[in-house]
Amino acid sequence: MVDRDIPLQRQHFGQTVRRDAWWVQPLLVFLGLSVFVVYSTWAAFQGKDYTWGPYISPFYSPLLFGDPLHSWLGPGPDWLQVWFSPALLILWAPAGFRLTCYYYRGAYYKSFWADPPSCTVGEPRTRYRGEHSLPLILQNVHRYFLYLALLFLVILSFDVWKAMWFLEPETGRVSFGIGAGTLVLAINVFLLSGYALGCHSMRHLVGGNIDEMSKVPSCFFAYRCTSRLNARHMLWAWLSLFSVMFSDVYVRLCSTGIWSDWRII
């Protein structure tokens, strides 16, 4: 057989032999993430209209200072309420979890950095550095953000429980009930749980350090469950991203009187 050396030529940015619409998915990811980043940044700096009745926006939970009905440490000093948004105290944790997520890394590397824009498509960089040096080596803290995300799931679940108790204006008593906002917050927790519990780091946490999982049935069961969720990790990631944004929108519009909460029970 005759050997033939075929020199590899570096493709210019955007150059490819692909004939499909490879740019559609990176564009949609860019638009979707941009919408969320712009809205969440705006909402985080508002510092108001984040509660209505028993509901609280997930952007502001846990609320350390602020609305006396929902805050853990009371209203706090007046200057803090005027000059500082309570969301800025806690949003760094869920934001860090998503920013370092294995799926989101690949998504925004392609869509925002064109690194690469898609498979077999030329990219703007001239050399590959990977994630072994600053600043991308910091992506390895993802497993620690997972622990914070699991804590937030407990807190948001408690918010759903509180969203079932309404103050009756006629009697001044608190009674059990379910409103449309209760369902919105509950669905949000469900989708966030599917995303966090299907995380790659979660799979490692429940079974990654066990050589023979068949000898630890509880860990094997947990590993199989999180693996099933992980199979649709991208879907859980997007659904939970927009559910948390819609939850804030719902509470905000109810708080400003634009929407009226529908009391189901």
C-alpha positions, 0 to 999 in steps of 0.5 A: 500500500502507498502511504500519502501525507495529507497536510492539515490546513487550519481553517479560518474563522467560520470556515467549514465544509458543512452544508447544514445550518450549523449556526442555528443552535449557537445563535439560539443559545446566545439569544436564550442566555442573553435574555436570561442574563439581561433580565436577571441582572435587571431584576437583581438590582430592583430590590422591590416587588419580589414578594406578594402575599405568601410568595417570594421570588426565587431570585431573592430567596433566602431573604436575609433582610427585607420584607418582614413576612419573608426575611430571616433576620428582619427588615435590616437597617434603612440604608441597606434597603435603600442602597442594596438589593437583597438579591445580590447577597444570594444570587452568586451561588446559583449563578456560580452553579450554572456558570460552571456547569458542564453543559453550560460551559460547552454552550456558552463557549460555542455561542459567546466565545466561538471556541469553537462555534460548532463541530468542524467549524473554524474558530478565531483562536490560534492555540488551545489552552483548555481549562488547566490555567487561569481563569478557566481552571476555576471551573473546577469549583463546580462540585462545591457549588453543587452543595450550595445548589442542594441547599437552595433546593431545600430553601425553595421547597420551604418557600413552596410550603409557605406559599400554601398559607394565605392571610385572610383579610376578612378574618386576619387568620392564616389558612391553607390554600393553593394559588396559581403562584403556588403551582408556579413556585412548585414547578420551578422547584421540580425543574430545578431539582431535575437539573441539580440532581442530574448534575455530573458532579452529583453522579460522582458524589453518589457513586463515583468513589465506589469500585463495586456499586452492586455491593452498596445498593442504596448508592447504586439506586441513587446513581441510576436515578441521577444518571437517568436525569443526566441523560436529559441534562440539557433539557432540565438546564433550559427548562429550569433556567426559564422557570426560575425567571418566570417565577420572578416575573409572576411574583413581580407582576402580582406585586405590582398589580398587573396580574391577579393571582388565581386562588385555586383552593 
